[in-house]
């Protein structure tokens, strides 16, 4: 009697990489032109002045509180 062979999952090895280099020469001309610009400057000087004065204000505040319940006794002489 003949039994079929048992087959396992395949083992995949990393690829073997080969590199081949091929060279070709190319001439690239570089042109570097130059130019001179003459700039004439005139300065306008703007002077700003900030005079300063001071004043004083006195503020007062008041508030009204409404308290529930009986009024507490005031001290004598109040």
Buried (B, 14 or more C-beta within 10 A) or exposed (E): EEEEEEEEEEEEEEEEEEEEEEEEEEEEEEEEEEEEEEEEEEEEEEEEEEEEEEEEEEEEEEEEEEEEEEEEEEEEEE
